[in-house]
Amino acid sequence: MQLDVFISNTLKSIIKGIKESQDFANENGARINPHVGKWDFDKNQTTYFGNEEGARAVSKIDFDIAVTTSSSQETGGEGGINVYSLKLGGKLSDKEINESVSRIKFSLNIALPNVEP
């Protein structure tokens, strides 16, 4: 897969994953990346979802994903920057491979369901 296609597909996959997770969260009493306000309920300046009694504290989830890109040149073939998924197995060939690892980092806020005491 070419690098530009990989970047585009990665961003689309992140957005799709967030939207699907938001739908599931809404059905189960949670919120992902909610619109929030700052409330001074404690000295930690905790962010809360909702402005009523029982407002839920918002937590941050950090994602850090390693991505390996690979460029290869087979004898008589063409080279280019490609992104591969991990596959087990092997095959011998006359191939020169250059790999680099990049990271995709992003964060989401989540308000988990709470229960009344």
Phi and psi restraints in degrees (range 20) as a CNS / XPLOR table:
assign (resid 1 and name C) (resid 2 and name N)
       (resid 2 and name CA) (resid 2 and name C) 1.0 -69.7 20.0 2
assign (resid 2 and name N) (resid 2 and name CA)
       (resid 2 and name C) (resid 3 and name N) 1.0 151.4 20.0 2
assign (resid 2 and name C) (resid 3 and name N)
       (resid 3 and name CA) (resid 3 and name C) 1.0 -59.1 20.0 2
assign (resid 3 and name N) (resid 3 and name CA)
       (resid 3 and name C) (resid 4 and name N) 1.0 -43.0 20.0 2
assign (resid 3 and name C) (resid 4 and name N)
       (resid 4 and name CA) (resid 4 and name C) 1.0 -64.5 20.0 2
assign (resid 4 and name N) (resid 4 and name CA)
       (resid 4 and name C) (resid 5 and name N) 1.0 -37.9 20.0 2
assign (resid 4 and name C) (resid 5 and name N)
       (resid 5 and name CA) (resid 5 and name C) 1.0 -67.7 20.0 2
assign (resid 5 and name N) (resid 5 and name CA)
       (resid 5 and name C) (resid 6 and name N) 1.0 -40.4 20.0 2
assign (resid 5 and name C) (resid 6 and name N)
       (resid 6 and name CA) (resid 6 and name C) 1.0 -60.7 20.0 2
assign (resid 6 and name N) (resid 6 and name CA)
       (resid 6 and name C) (resid 7 and name N) 1.0 -46.9 20.0 2
assign (resid 6 and name C) (resid 7 and name N)
       (resid 7 and name CA) (resid 7 and name C) 1.0 -60.7 20.0 2
assign (resid 7 and name N) (resid 7 and name CA)
       (resid 7 and name C) (resid 8 and name N) 1.0 -46.8 20.0 2
assign (resid 7 and name C) (resid 8 and name N)
       (resid 8 and name CA) (resid 8 and name C) 1.0 -60.8 20.0 2
assign (resid 8 and name N) (resid 8 and name CA)
       (resid 8 and name C) (resid 9 and name N) 1.0 -47.5 20.0 2
assign (resid 8 and name C) (resid 9 and name N)
       (resid 9 and name CA) (resid 9 and name C) 1.0 -65.3 20.0 2
assign (resid 9 and name N) (resid 9 and name CA)
       (resid 9 and name C) (resid 10 and name N) 1.0 -36.5 20.0 2
assign (resid 9 and name C) (resid 10 and name N)
       (resid 10 and name CA) (resid 10 and name C) 1.0 -62.9 20.0 2
assign (resid 10 and name N) (resid 10 and name CA)
       (resid 10 and name C) (resid 11 and name N) 1.0 -48.1 20.0 2
assign (resid 10 and name C) (resid 11 and name N)
       (resid 11 and name CA) (resid 11 and name C) 1.0 -63.0 20.0 2
assign (resid 11 and name N) (resid 11 and name CA)
       (resid 11 and name C) (resid 12 and name N) 1.0 -41.3 20.0 2
assign (resid 11 and name C) (resid 12 and name N)
       (resid 12 and name CA) (resid 12 and name C) 1.0 -63.5 20.0 2
assign (resid 12 and name N) (resid 12 and name CA)
       (resid 12 and name C) (resid 13 and name N) 1.0 -40.4 20.0 2
assign (resid 12 and name C) (resid 13 and name N)
       (resid 13 and name CA) (resid 13 and name C) 1.0 -66.2 20.0 2
assign (resid 13 and name N) (resid 13 and name CA)
       (resid 13 and name C) (resid 14 and name N) 1.0 -39.9 20.0 2
assign (resid 13 and name C) (resid 14 and name N)
       (resid 14 and name CA) (resid 14 and name C) 1.0 -62.5 20.0 2
assign (resid 14 and name N) (resid 14 and name CA)
       (resid 14 and name C) (resid 15 and name N) 1.0 -47.5 20.0 2
assign (resid 14 and name C) (resid 15 and name N)
       (resid 15 and name CA) (resid 15 and name C) 1.0 -61.8 20.0 2
assign (resid 15 and name N) (resid 15 and name CA)
       (resid 15 and name C) (resid 16 and name N) 1.0 -45.0 20.0 2
assign (resid 15 and name C) (resid 16 and name N)
       (resid 16 and name CA) (resid 16 and name C) 1.0 -63.0 20.0 2
assign (resid 16 and name N) (resid 16 and name CA)
       (resid 16 and name C) (resid 17 and name N) 1.0 -42.8 20.0 2
assign (resid 16 and name C) (resid 17 and name N)
       (resid 17 and name CA) (resid 17 and name C) 1.0 -62.6 20.0 2
assign (resid 17 and name N) (resid 17 and name CA)
       (resid 17 and name C) (resid 18 and name N) 1.0 -40.1 20.0 2
assign (resid 17 and name C) (resid 18 and name N)
       (resid 18 and name CA) (resid 18 and name C) 1.0 -65.5 20.0 2
assign (resid 18 and name N) (resid 18 and name CA)
       (resid 18 and name C) (resid 19 and name N) 1.0 -46.4 20.0 2
assign (resid 18 and name C) (resid 19 and name N)
       (resid 19 and name CA) (resid 19 and name C) 1.0 -60.6 20.0 2
assign (resid 19 and name N) (resid 19 and name CA)
       (resid 19 and name C) (resid 20 and name N) 1.0 -45.2 20.0 2
assign (resid 19 and name C) (resid 20 and name N)
       (resid 20 and name CA) (resid 20 and name C) 1.0 -64.1 20.0 2
assign (resid 20 and name N) (resid 20 and name CA)
       (resid 20 and name C) (resid 21 and name N) 1.0 -39.0 20.0 2
assign (resid 20 and name C) (resid 21 and name N)
       (resid 21 and name CA) (resid 21 and name C) 1.0 -67.4 20.0 2
assign (resid 21 and name N) (resid 21 and name CA)
       (resid 21 and name C) (resid 22 and name N) 1.0 -37.1 20.0 2
assign (resid 21 and name C) (resid 22 and name N)
       (resid 22 and name CA) (resid 22 and name C) 1.0 -63.0 20.0 2
assign (resid 22 and name N) (resid 22 and name CA)
       (resid 22 and name C) (resid 23 and name N) 1.0 -42.7 20.0 2
assign (resid 22 and name C) (resid 23 and name N)
       (resid 23 and name CA) (resid 23 and name C) 1.0 -61.0 20.0 2
assign (resid 23 and name N) (resid 23 and name CA)
       (resid 23 and name C) (resid 24 and name N) 1.0 -47.0 20.0 2
assign (resid 23 and name C) (resid 24 and name N)
       (resid 24 and name CA) (resid 24 and name C) 1.0 -62.4 20.0 2
assign (resid 24 and name N) (resid 24 and name CA)
       (resid 24 and name C) (resid 25 and name N) 1.0 -44.0 20.0 2
assign (resid 24 and name C) (resid 25 and name N)
       (resid 25 and name CA) (resid 25 and name C) 1.0 -61.5 20.0 2
assign (resid 25 and name N) (resid 25 and name CA)
       (resid 25 and name C) (resid 26 and name N) 1.0 -44.4 20.0 2
assign (resid 25 and name C) (resid 26 and name N)
       (resid 26 and name CA) (resid 26 and name C) 1.0 -59.6 20.0 2
assign (resid 26 and name N) (resid 26 and name CA)
       (resid 26 and name C) (resid 27 and name N) 1.0 -40.2 20.0 2
assign (resid 26 and name C) (resid 27 and name N)
       (resid 27 and name CA) (resid 27 and name C) 1.0 -67.4 20.0 2
assign (resid 27 and name N) (resid 27 and name CA)
       (resid 27 and name C) (resid 28 and name N) 1.0 -20.5 20.0 2
assign (resid 27 and name C) (resid 28 and name N)
       (resid 28 and name CA) (resid 28 and name C) 1.0 -117.2 20.0 2
assign (resid 28 and name N) (resid 28 and name CA)
       (resid 28 and name C) (resid 29 and name N) 1.0 21.6 20.0 2
assign (resid 28 and name C) (resid 29 and name N)
       (resid 29 and name CA) (resid 29 and name C) 1.0 77.3 20.0 2
assign (resid 29 and name N) (resid 29 and name CA)
       (resid 29 and name C) (resid 30 and name N) 1.0 18.7 20.0 2
assign (resid 29 and name C) (resid 30 and name N)
       (resid 30 and name CA) (resid 30 and name C) 1.0 -118.7 20.0 2
assign (resid 30 and name N) (resid 30 and name CA)
       (resid 30 and name C) (resid 31 and name N) 1.0 169.1 20.0 2
assign (resid 30 and name C) (resid 31 and name N)
       (resid 31 and name CA) (resid 31 and name C) 1.0 -135.1 20.0 2
assign (resid 31 and name N) (resid 31 and name CA)
       (resid 31 and name C) (resid 32 and name N) 1.0 135.3 20.0 2
assign (resid 31 and name C) (resid 32 and name N)
       (resid 32 and name CA) (resid 32 and name C) 1.0 -110.4 20.0 2
assign (resid 32 and name N) (resid 32 and name CA)
       (resid 32 and name C) (resid 33 and name N) 1.0 128.1 20.0 2
assign (resid 32 and name C) (resid 33 and name N)
       (resid 33 and name CA) (resid 33 and name C) 1.0 53.3 20.0 2
assign (resid 33 and name N) (resid 33 and name CA)
       (resid 33 and name C) (resid 34 and name N) 1.0 53.7 20.0 2
assign (resid 33 and name C) (resid 34 and name N)
       (resid 34 and name CA) (resid 34 and name C) 1.0 -75.1 20.0 2
assign (resid 34 and name N) (resid 34 and name CA)
       (resid 34 and name C) (resid 35 and name N) 1.0 156.6 20.0 2
assign (resid 34 and name C) (resid 35 and name N)
       (resid 35 and name CA) (resid 35 and name C) 1.0 -72.6 20.0 2
assign (resid 35 and name N) (resid 35 and name CA)
       (resid 35 and name C) (resid 36 and name N) 1.0 123.6 20.0 2
assign (resid 35 and name C) (resid 36 and name N)
       (resid 36 and name CA) (resid 36 and name C) 1.0 -128.7 20.0 2
assign (resid 36 and name N) (resid 36 and name CA)
       (resid 36 and name C) (resid 37 and name N) 1.0 165.5 20.0 2
assign (resid 36 and name C) (resid 37 and name N)
       (resid 37 and name CA) (resid 37 and name C) 1.0 -126.1 20.0 2
assign (resid 37 and name N) (resid 37 and name CA)
       (resid 37 and name C) (resid 38 and name N) 1.0 155.9 20.0 2
assign (resid 37 and name C) (resid 38 and name N)
       (resid 38 and name CA) (resid 38 and name C) 1.0 -86.9 20.0 2
assign (resid 38 and name N) (resid 38 and name CA)
       (resid 38 and name C) (resid 39 and name N) 1.0 130.7 20.0 2
assign (resid 38 and name C) (resid 39 and name N)
       (resid 39 and name CA) (resid 39 and name C) 1.0 -125.0 20.0 2
assign (resid 39 and name N) (resid 39 and name CA)
       (resid 39 and name C) (resid 40 and name N) 1.0 136.6 20.0 2
assign (resid 39 and name C) (resid 40 and name N)
       (resid 40 and name CA) (resid 40 and name C) 1.0 -93.9 20.0 2
assign (resid 40 and name N) (resid 40 and name CA)
       (resid 40 and name C) (resid 41 and name N) 1.0 60.8 20.0 2
assign (resid 40 and name C) (resid 41 and name N)
       (resid 41 and name CA) (resid 41 and name C) 1.0 -77.4 20.0 2
assign (resid 41 and name N) (resid 41 and name CA)
       (resid 41 and name C) (resid 42 and name N) 1.0 -23.2 20.0 2
assign (resid 41 and name C) (resid 42 and name N)
       (resid 42 and name CA) (resid 42 and name C) 1.0 -147.7 20.0 2
assign (resid 42 and name N) (resid 42 and name CA)
       (resid 42 and name C) (resid 43 and name N) 1.0 175.3 20.0 2
assign (resid 42 and name C) (resid 43 and name N)
       (resid 43 and name CA) (resid 43 and name C) 1.0 -74.2 20.0 2
assign (resid 43 and name N) (resid 43 and name CA)
       (resid 43 and name C) (resid 44 and name N) 1.0 -10.1 20.0 2
assign (resid 43 and name C) (resid 44 and name N)
       (resid 44 and name CA) (resid 44 and name C) 1.0 -85.0 20.0 2
assign (resid 44 and name N) (resid 44 and name CA)
       (resid 44 and name C) (resid 45 and name N) 1.0 -0.4 20.0 2
assign (resid 44 and name C) (resid 45 and name N)
       (resid 45 and name CA) (resid 45 and name C) 1.0 53.8 20.0 2
assign (resid 45 and name N) (resid 45 and name CA)
       (resid 45 and name C) (resid 46 and name N) 1.0 47.1 20.0 2
assign (resid 45 and name C) (resid 46 and name N)
       (resid 46 and name CA) (resid 46 and name C) 1.0 -63.0 20.0 2
assign (resid 46 and name N) (resid 46 and name CA)
       (resid 46 and name C) (resid 47 and name N) 1.0 139.6 20.0 2
assign (resid 46 and name C) (resid 47 and name N)
       (resid 47 and name CA) (resid 47 and name C) 1.0 -89.4 20.0 2
assign (resid 47 and name N) (resid 47 and name CA)
       (resid 47 and name C) (resid 48 and name N) 1.0 135.9 20.0 2
assign (resid 47 and name C) (resid 48 and name N)
       (resid 48 and name CA) (resid 48 and name C) 1.0 -123.1 20.0 2
assign (resid 48 and name N) (resid 48 and name CA)
       (resid 48 and name C) (resid 49 and name N) 1.0 147.9 20.0 2
assign (resid 48 and name C) (resid 49 and name N)
       (resid 49 and name CA) (resid 49 and name C) 1.0 -98.4 20.0 2
assign (resid 49 and name N) (resid 49 and name CA)
       (resid 49 and name C) (resid 50 and name N) 1.0 120.1 20.0 2
assign (resid 49 and name C) (resid 50 and name N)
       (resid 50 and name CA) (resid 50 and name C) 1.0 100.3 20.0 2
assign (resid 50 and name N) (resid 50 and name CA)
       (resid 50 and name C) (resid 51 and name N) 1.0 152.4 20.0 2
assign (resid 50 and name C) (resid 51 and name N)
       (resid 51 and name CA) (resid 51 and name C) 1.0 -119.3 20.0 2
assign (resid 51 and name N) (resid 51 and name CA)
       (resid 51 and name C) (resid 52 and name N) 1.0 19.1 20.0 2
assign (resid 51 and name C) (resid 52 and name N)
       (resid 52 and name CA) (resid 52 and name C) 1.0 -111.3 20.0 2
assign (resid 52 and name N) (resid 52 and name CA)
       (resid 52 and name C) (resid 53 and name N) 1.0 173.1 20.0 2
assign (resid 52 and name C) (resid 53 and name N)
       (resid 53 and name CA) (resid 53 and name C) 1.0 -60.2 20.0 2
assign (resid 53 and name N) (resid 53 and name CA)
       (resid 53 and name C) (resid 54 and name N) 1.0 137.3 20.0 2
assign (resid 53 and name C) (resid 54 and name N)
       (resid 54 and name CA) (resid 54 and name C) 1.0 89.9 20.0 2
assign (resid 54 and name N) (resid 54 and name CA)
       (resid 54 and name C) (resid 55 and name N) 1.0 10.7 20.0 2
assign (resid 54 and name C) (resid 55 and name N)
       (resid 55 and name CA) (resid 55 and name C) 1.0 -56.9 20.0 2
assign (resid 55 and name N) (resid 55 and name CA)
       (resid 55 and name C) (resid 56 and name N) 1.0 144.8 20.0 2
assign (resid 55 and name C) (resid 56 and name N)
       (resid 56 and name CA) (resid 56 and name C) 1.0 -95.1 20.0 2
assign (resid 56 and name N) (resid 56 and name CA)
       (resid 56 and name C) (resid 57 and name N) 1.0 137.0 20.0 2
assign (resid 56 and name C) (resid 57 and name N)
       (resid 57 and name CA) (resid 57 and name C) 1.0 -67.9 20.0 2
assign (resid 57 and name N) (resid 57 and name CA)
       (resid 57 and name C) (resid 58 and name N) 1.0 142.7 20.0 2
assign (resid 57 and name C) (resid 58 and name N)
       (resid 58 and name CA) (resid 58 and name C) 1.0 -98.7 20.0 2
assign (resid 58 and name N) (resid 58 and name CA)
       (resid 58 and name C) (resid 59 and name N) 1.0 129.6 20.0 2
assign (resid 58 and name C) (resid 59 and name N)
       (resid 59 and name CA) (resid 59 and name C) 1.0 -106.3 20.0 2
assign (resid 59 and name N) (resid 59 and name CA)
       (resid 59 and name C) (resid 60 and name N) 1.0 155.3 20.0 2
assign (resid 59 and name C) (resid 60 and name N)
       (resid 60 and name CA) (resid 60 and name C) 1.0 -108.5 20.0 2
assign (resid 60 and name N) (resid 60 and name CA)
       (resid 60 and name C) (resid 61 and name N) 1.0 132.9 20.0 2
assign (resid 60 and name C) (resid 61 and name N)
       (resid 61 and name CA) (resid 61 and name C) 1.0 -111.8 20.0 2
assign (resid 61 and name N) (resid 61 and name CA)
       (resid 61 and name C) (resid 62 and name N) 1.0 124.9 20.0 2
assign (resid 61 and name C) (resid 62 and name N)
       (resid 62 and name CA) (resid 62 and name C) 1.0 -101.0 20.0 2
assign (resid 62 and name N) (resid 62 and name CA)
       (resid 62 and name C) (resid 63 and name N) 1.0 132.9 20.0 2
assign (resid 62 and name C) (resid 63 and name N)
       (resid 63 and name CA) (resid 63 and name C) 1.0 -109.4 20.0 2
assign (resid 63 and name N) (resid 63 and name CA)
       (resid 63 and name C) (resid 64 and name N) 1.0 135.9 20.0 2
assign (resid 63 and name C) (resid 64 and name N)
       (resid 64 and name CA) (resid 64 and name C) 1.0 -139.2 20.0 2
assign (resid 64 and name N) (resid 64 and name CA)
       (resid 64 and name C) (resid 65 and name N) 1.0 102.2 20.0 2
assign (resid 64 and name C) (resid 65 and name N)
       (resid 65 and name CA) (resid 65 and name C) 1.0 -111.6 20.0 2
assign (resid 65 and name N) (resid 65 and name CA)
       (resid 65 and name C) (resid 66 and name N) 1.0 126.9 20.0 2
assign (resid 65 and name C) (resid 66 and name N)
       (resid 66 and name CA) (resid 66 and name C) 1.0 -87.7 20.0 2
assign (resid 66 and name N) (resid 66 and name CA)
       (resid 66 and name C) (resid 67 and name N) 1.0 134.5 20.0 2
assign (resid 66 and name C) (resid 67 and name N)
       (resid 67 and name CA) (resid 67 and name C) 1.0 -125.6 20.0 2
assign (resid 67 and name N) (resid 67 and name CA)
       (resid 67 and name C) (resid 68 and name N) 1.0 128.2 20.0 2
assign (resid 67 and name C) (resid 68 and name N)
       (resid 68 and name CA) (resid 68 and name C) 1.0 -100.9 20.0 2
assign (resid 68 and name N) (resid 68 and name CA)
       (resid 68 and name C) (resid 69 and name N) 1.0 124.5 20.0 2
assign (resid 68 and name C) (resid 69 and name N)
       (resid 69 and name CA) (resid 69 and name C) 1.0 -106.7 20.0 2
assign (resid 69 and name N) (resid 69 and name CA)
       (resid 69 and name C) (resid 70 and name N) 1.0 148.9 20.0 2
assign (resid 69 and name C) (resid 70 and name N)
       (resid 70 and name CA) (resid 70 and name C) 1.0 -139.8 20.0 2
assign (resid 70 and name N) (resid 70 and name CA)
       (resid 70 and name C) (resid 71 and name N) 1.0 136.3 20.0 2
assign (resid 70 and name C) (resid 71 and name N)
       (resid 71 and name CA) (resid 71 and name C) 1.0 -121.0 20.0 2
assign (resid 71 and name N) (resid 71 and name CA)
       (resid 71 and name C) (resid 72 and name N) 1.0 137.6 20.0 2
assign (resid 71 and name C) (resid 72 and name N)
       (resid 72 and name CA) (resid 72 and name C) 1.0 -138.5 20.0 2
assign (resid 72 and name N) (resid 72 and name CA)
       (resid 72 and name C) (resid 73 and name N) 1.0 156.8 20.0 2
assign (resid 72 and name C) (resid 73 and name N)
       (resid 73 and name CA) (resid 73 and name C) 1.0 -137.3 20.0 2
assign (resid 73 and name N) (resid 73 and name CA)
       (resid 73 and name C) (resid 74 and name N) 1.0 111.4 20.0 2
assign (resid 73 and name C) (resid 74 and name N)
       (resid 74 and name CA) (resid 74 and name C) 1.0 -87.4 20.0 2
assign (resid 74 and name N) (resid 74 and name CA)
       (resid 74 and name C) (resid 75 and name N) 1.0 156.6 20.0 2
assign (resid 74 and name C) (resid 75 and name N)
       (resid 75 and name CA) (resid 75 and name C) 1.0 -56.5 20.0 2
assign (resid 75 and name N) (resid 75 and name CA)
       (resid 75 and name C) (resid 76 and name N) 1.0 119.0 20.0 2
assign (resid 75 and name C) (resid 76 and name N)
       (resid 76 and name CA) (resid 76 and name C) 1.0 81.7 20.0 2
assign (resid 76 and name N) (resid 76 and name CA)
       (resid 76 and name C) (resid 77 and name N) 1.0 3.4 20.0 2
assign (resid 76 and name C) (resid 77 and name N)
       (resid 77 and name CA) (resid 77 and name C) 1.0 -105.2 20.0 2
assign (resid 77 and name N) (resid 77 and name CA)
       (resid 77 and name C) (resid 78 and name N) 1.0 -178.5 20.0 2
assign (resid 77 and name C) (resid 78 and name N)
       (resid 78 and name CA) (resid 78 and name C) 1.0 -103.6 20.0 2
assign (resid 78 and name N) (resid 78 and name CA)
       (resid 78 and name C) (resid 79 and name N) 1.0 151.9 20.0 2
assign (resid 78 and name C) (resid 79 and name N)
       (resid 79 and name CA) (resid 79 and name C) 1.0 -103.5 20.0 2
assign (resid 79 and name N) (resid 79 and name CA)
       (resid 79 and name C) (resid 80 and name N) 1.0 169.1 20.0 2
assign (resid 79 and name C) (resid 80 and name N)
       (resid 80 and name CA) (resid 80 and name C) 1.0 174.5 20.0 2
assign (resid 80 and name N) (resid 80 and name CA)
       (resid 80 and name C) (resid 81 and name N) 1.0 168.6 20.0 2
assign (resid 80 and name C) (resid 81 and name N)
       (resid 81 and name CA) (resid 81 and name C) 1.0 -91.3 20.0 2
assign (resid 81 and name N) (resid 81 and name CA)
       (resid 81 and name C) (resid 82 and name N) 1.0 122.6 20.0 2
assign (resid 81 and name C) (resid 82 and name N)
       (resid 82 and name CA) (resid 82 and name C) 1.0 -130.6 20.0 2
assign (resid 82 and name N) (resid 82 and name CA)
       (resid 82 and name C) (resid 83 and name N) 1.0 156.7 20.0 2
assign (resid 82 and name C) (resid 83 and name N)
       (resid 83 and name CA) (resid 83 and name C) 1.0 -117.4 20.0 2
assign (resid 83 and name N) (resid 83 and name CA)
       (resid 83 and name C) (resid 84 and name N) 1.0 129.1 20.0 2
assign (resid 83 and name C) (resid 84 and name N)
       (resid 84 and name CA) (resid 84 and name C) 1.0 -120.4 20.0 2
assign (resid 84 and name N) (resid 84 and name CA)
       (resid 84 and name C) (resid 85 and name N) 1.0 149.0 20.0 2
assign (resid 84 and name C) (resid 85 and name N)
       (resid 85 and name CA) (resid 85 and name C) 1.0 -86.8 20.0 2
assign (resid 85 and name N) (resid 85 and name CA)
       (resid 85 and name C) (resid 86 and name N) 1.0 160.6 20.0 2
assign (resid 85 and name C) (resid 86 and name N)
       (resid 86 and name CA) (resid 86 and name C) 1.0 -72.6 20.0 2
assign (resid 86 and name N) (resid 86 and name CA)
       (resid 86 and name C) (resid 87 and name N) 1.0 128.5 20.0 2
assign (resid 86 and name C) (resid 87 and name N)
       (resid 87 and name CA) (resid 87 and name C) 1.0 -129.9 20.0 2
assign (resid 87 and name N) (resid 87 and name CA)
       (resid 87 and name C) (resid 88 and name N) 1.0 141.8 20.0 2
assign (resid 87 and name C) (resid 88 and name N)
       (resid 88 and name CA) (resid 88 and name C) 1.0 -95.1 20.0 2
assign (resid 88 and name N) (resid 88 and name CA)
       (resid 88 and name C) (resid 89 and name N) 1.0 148.1 20.0 2
assign (resid 88 and name C) (resid 89 and name N)
       (resid 89 and name CA) (resid 89 and name C) 1.0 122.2 20.0 2
assign (resid 89 and name N) (resid 89 and name CA)
       (resid 89 and name C) (resid 90 and name N) 1.0 -179.0 20.0 2
assign (resid 89 and name C) (resid 90 and name N)
       (resid 90 and name CA) (resid 90 and name C) 1.0 -161.6 20.0 2
assign (resid 90 and name N) (resid 90 and name CA)
       (resid 90 and name C) (resid 91 and name N) 1.0 161.3 20.0 2
assign (resid 90 and name C) (resid 91 and name N)
       (resid 91 and name CA) (resid 91 and name C) 1.0 -154.9 20.0 2
assign (resid 91 and name N) (resid 91 and name CA)
       (resid 91 and name C) (resid 92 and name N) 1.0 136.3 20.0 2
assign (resid 91 and name C) (resid 92 and name N)
       (resid 92 and name CA) (resid 92 and name C) 1.0 -85.9 20.0 2
assign (resid 92 and name N) (resid 92 and name CA)
       (resid 92 and name C) (resid 93 and name N) 1.0 137.5 20.0 2
assign (resid 92 and name C) (resid 93 and name N)
       (resid 93 and name CA) (resid 93 and name C) 1.0 -161.2 20.0 2
assign (resid 93 and name N) (resid 93 and name CA)
       (resid 93 and name C) (resid 94 and name N) 1.0 164.0 20.0 2
assign (resid 93 and name C) (resid 94 and name N)
       (resid 94 and name CA) (resid 94 and name C) 1.0 -86.4 20.0 2
assign (resid 94 and name N) (resid 94 and name CA)
       (resid 94 and name C) (resid 95 and name N) 1.0 96.1 20.0 2
assign (resid 94 and name C) (resid 95 and name N)
       (resid 95 and name CA) (resid 95 and name C) 1.0 -143.9 20.0 2
assign (resid 95 and name N) (resid 95 and name CA)
       (resid 95 and name C) (resid 96 and name N) 1.0 135.6 20.0 2
assign (resid 95 and name C) (resid 96 and name N)
       (resid 96 and name CA) (resid 96 and name C) 1.0 -102.2 20.0 2
assign (resid 96 and name N) (resid 96 and name CA)
       (resid 96 and name C) (resid 97 and name N) 1.0 126.1 20.0 2
assign (resid 96 and name C) (resid 97 and name N)
       (resid 97 and name CA) (resid 97 and name C) 1.0 -123.5 20.0 2
assign (resid 97 and name N) (resid 97 and name CA)
       (resid 97 and name C) (resid 98 and name N) 1.0 131.0 20.0 2
assign (resid 97 and name C) (resid 98 and name N)
       (resid 98 and name CA) (resid 98 and name C) 1.0 -116.4 20.0 2
assign (resid 98 and name N) (resid 98 and name CA)
       (resid 98 and name C) (resid 99 and name N) 1.0 128.1 20.0 2
assign (resid 98 and name C) (resid 99 and name N)
       (resid 99 and name CA) (resid 99 and name C) 1.0 -123.6 20.0 2
assign (resid 99 and name N) (resid 99 and name CA)
       (resid 99 and name C) (resid 100 and name N) 1.0 148.1 20.0 2
assign (resid 99 and name C) (resid 100 and name N)
       (resid 100 and name CA) (resid 100 and name C) 1.0 -139.5 20.0 2
assign (resid 100 and name N) (resid 100 and name CA)
       (resid 100 and name C) (resid 101 and name N) 1.0 148.7 20.0 2
assign (resid 100 and name C) (resid 101 and name N)
       (resid 101 and name CA) (resid 101 and name C) 1.0 -109.3 20.0 2
assign (resid 101 and name N) (resid 101 and name CA)
       (resid 101 and name C) (resid 102 and name N) 1.0 128.8 20.0 2
assign (resid 101 and name C) (resid 102 and name N)
       (resid 102 and name CA) (resid 102 and name C) 1.0 -117.6 20.0 2
assign (resid 102 and name N) (resid 102 and name CA)
       (resid 102 and name C) (resid 103 and name N) 1.0 165.7 20.0 2
assign (resid 102 and name C) (resid 103 and name N)
       (resid 103 and name CA) (resid 103 and name C) 1.0 -123.9 20.0 2
assign (resid 103 and name N) (resid 103 and name CA)
       (resid 103 and name C) (resid 104 and name N) 1.0 140.8 20.0 2
assign (resid 103 and name C) (resid 104 and name N)
       (resid 104 and name CA) (resid 104 and name C) 1.0 -111.9 20.0 2
assign (resid 104 and name N) (resid 104 and name CA)
       (resid 104 and name C) (resid 105 and name N) 1.0 118.6 20.0 2
assign (resid 104 and name C) (resid 105 and name N)
       (resid 105 and name CA) (resid 105 and name C) 1.0 -121.8 20.0 2
assign (resid 105 and name N) (resid 105 and name CA)
       (resid 105 and name C) (resid 106 and name N) 1.0 134.7 20.0 2
assign (resid 105 and name C) (resid 106 and name N)
       (resid 106 and name CA) (resid 106 and name C) 1.0 -156.9 20.0 2
assign (resid 106 and name N) (resid 106 and name CA)
       (resid 106 and name C) (resid 107 and name N) 1.0 162.5 20.0 2
assign (resid 106 and name C) (resid 107 and name N)
       (resid 107 and name CA) (resid 107 and name C) 1.0 -127.7 20.0 2
assign (resid 107 and name N) (resid 107 and name CA)
       (resid 107 and name C) (resid 108 and name N) 1.0 149.4 20.0 2
assign (resid 107 and name C) (resid 108 and name N)
       (resid 108 and name CA) (resid 108 and name C) 1.0 -130.0 20.0 2
assign (resid 108 and name N) (resid 108 and name CA)
       (resid 108 and name C) (resid 109 and name N) 1.0 146.4 20.0 2
assign (resid 108 and name C) (resid 109 and name N)
       (resid 109 and name CA) (resid 109 and name C) 1.0 -94.2 20.0 2
assign (resid 109 and name N) (resid 109 and name CA)
       (resid 109 and name C) (resid 110 and name N) 1.0 144.1 20.0 2
assign (resid 109 and name C) (resid 110 and name N)
       (resid 110 and name CA) (resid 110 and name C) 1.0 -140.4 20.0 2
assign (resid 110 and name N) (resid 110 and name CA)
       (resid 110 and name C) (resid 111 and name N) 1.0 134.7 20.0 2
assign (resid 110 and name C) (resid 111 and name N)
       (resid 111 and name CA) (resid 111 and name C) 1.0 -107.8 20.0 2
assign (resid 111 and name N) (resid 111 and name CA)
       (resid 111 and name C) (resid 112 and name N) 1.0 107.0 20.0 2
assign (resid 111 and name C) (resid 112 and name N)
       (resid 112 and name CA) (resid 112 and name C) 1.0 -77.7 20.0 2
assign (resid 112 and name N) (resid 112 and name CA)
       (resid 112 and name C) (resid 113 and name N) 1.0 157.0 20.0 2
assign (resid 112 and name C) (resid 113 and name N)
       (resid 113 and name CA) (resid 113 and name C) 1.0 -61.9 20.0 2
assign (resid 113 and name N) (resid 113 and name CA)
       (resid 113 and name C) (resid 114 and name N) 1.0 147.4 20.0 2
assign (resid 113 and name C) (resid 114 and name N)
       (resid 114 and name CA) (resid 114 and name C) 1.0 -127.0 20.0 2
assign (resid 114 and name N) (resid 114 and name CA)
       (resid 114 and name C) (resid 115 and name N) 1.0 165.6 20.0 2
assign (resid 114 and name C) (resid 115 and name N)
       (resid 115 and name CA) (resid 115 and name C) 1.0 -124.8 20.0 2
assign (resid 115 and name N) (resid 115 and name CA)
       (resid 115 and name C) (resid 116 and name N) 1.0 150.8 20.0 2
assign (resid 115 and name C) (resid 116 and name N)
       (resid 116 and name CA) (resid 116 and name C) 1.0 -77.7 20.0 2
assign (resid 116 and name N) (resid 116 and name CA)
       (resid 116 and name C) (resid 117 and name N) 1.0 142.4 20.0 2
